[in-house]
Amino acid sequence: MNTHTIDTSAPVISADHYDTTAFYADPDAIATVANTTAPDAVALPSPDASTAELLAAAQEAGRRAVPAPFAETALVARPLLRRVGLPVPDGPLSYAIAPDLTVRYAHPATSSVGSAGCSGDDDTLLVTGTLRRVPWARAATAVIVLATAPSGPVLFTVTPDQATLTPGGNLAEEPRDDLHLAALEIPATQVRRIAPELLDEARLRAALARSALIAGAAERCVDLTVAHTTARTQFGRPLSHFQAVKQEEARLIEEAALVRTAVQAAAAPLDTDGPAAHVAVAAAKTQASASAAEIARIAHQLHGAIGITRLNPLHLATTRLWSWRDEDGDETYWALRLAQPLTATTLWPVLTSTP
């Protein structure tokens, strides 16, 4: 596995300074970051890995705060490309679900019905608009875009150098960049018409990938907090011996377990691509987002003042929890998505069915 070492004298690693050279050199591994705060690499699973294996790897990437688009590549971009029969590029990948793009056919078909570009002689597209807050766009080999053409949903790929990039980031300083497309021509060979169900699957995959990352960061909070309360003494005994601390630790462990269990429970239903997948993923992201704030609160409370410093590794987990909570839909969004299709007559069969 390739290794890239970030200078340990720089405790804060800006997203602009992430070096993805090792990722490009070896498409089957994430670059290793070795210093006092950023942990080791996590290898990308093989292309034929099960969803459960992909989720376990993404959870580990979240636990280690891997500075690369691991979950985006393994759980979203690669599976979608394989589903539509497009080649899978080497290196890190990202995705954008962008229904607001203006999409027209580059070679309009002769027709007296509709505006120019509403149908085409082939599937070559002209795309205009902005892909907003694309995860890791500046480091991606390609971005998988799901949009709506005049004929219906389409999937195509763009590379960052085909767009004007406006850098951005989330609270954890992970890249969240805007890509501006100005009448960009996408060759027909890079375009696939897709069913609306695949567009729904993309949203589910993105939400579940984010949930797995949250589960990993939650485990990291548990590890760091237990280690701190065990080592730190007050009034002559470890903090972990105080009843109030024990109760908060138990609640922290419980919240992390709830997220982990919800994510694991969604692995098998996602492969079935049916109503059970919608329920399982919506439940997982609802639980993950709802628990994120509580997990971060308890971890910081038990760490005390030292936990809010940039030198303490806790911030690598909690800033990600706060960021990932809202990305790909927060708990309110997914709670509504979970409840809308369920009625008194359908709820029980969905809850008791097995994939």
Stockholm file with secondary structure:
# STOCKHOLM 1.0

chainA/1-355         MNTHTIDTSAPVISADHYDTTAFYADPDAIATVANTTAPDAVALPSPDASTAELLAAAQEAGRRAVPAPFAETALVARPLLRRVGLPVPDGPLSYAIAPDLTVRYAHPATSSVGSAGCSGDDDTLLVTGTLRRVPWARAATAVIVLATAPSGPVLFTVTPDQATLTPGGNLAEEPRDDLHLAALEIPATQVRRIAPELLDEARLRAALARSALIAGAAERCVDLTVAHTTARTQFGRPLSHFQAVKQEEARLIEEAALVRTAVQAAAAPLDTDGPAAHVAVAAAKTQASASAAEIARIAHQLHGAIGITRLNPLHLATTRLWSWRDEDGDETYWALRLAQPLTATTLWPVLTSTP
#=GR chainA/1-355 SS CCEECCCTTCCSCCGGGCCCHHHHHCTTSCCEECSSSSCCCCCCCCTTCCHHHHHHHHHHHHHHTCSSCHHIIIIIIHHHHHHHTCCCCSSCEEEEECTTSEEEESSBCCCSSSSTTSSBSSSCEEEEEEEEEEETGGGCSEEEEEEEETTEEEEEEECGGGSEEECCBCTTCCBEEEEEEEEEEECGGGEEECCHHHHHHHHHHHHHHHHHHHHHHHHHHHHHHHHHHHHCEETTEEGGGSHHHHHHHHHHHHHHHHHHHHHHHTHHHHHHTSHHHHHHHHHHHHHHHHHHHHHHHHHHHHHGGGGGSTTSTHHHHHHHHHHHHHTTCCHHHHHHHHHTTCCTTTHHHHHHCCC
#=GC SS_cons         CCEECCCTTCCSCCGGGCCCHHHHHCTTSCCEECSSSSCCCCCCCCTTCCHHHHHHHHHHHHHHTCSSCHHIIIIIIHHHHHHHTCCCCSSCEEEEECTTSEEEESSBCCCSSSSTTSSBSSSCEEEEEEEEEEETGGGCSEEEEEEEETTEEEEEEECGGGSEEECCBCTTCCBEEEEEEEEEEECGGGEEECCHHHHHHHHHHHHHHHHHHHHHHHHHHHHHHHHHHHHCEETTEEGGGSHHHHHHHHHHHHHHHHHHHHHHHTHHHHHHTSHHHHHHHHHHHHHHHHHHHHHHHHHHHHHGGGGGSTTSTHHHHHHHHHHHHHTTCCHHHHHHHHHTTCCTTTHHHHHHCCC
//
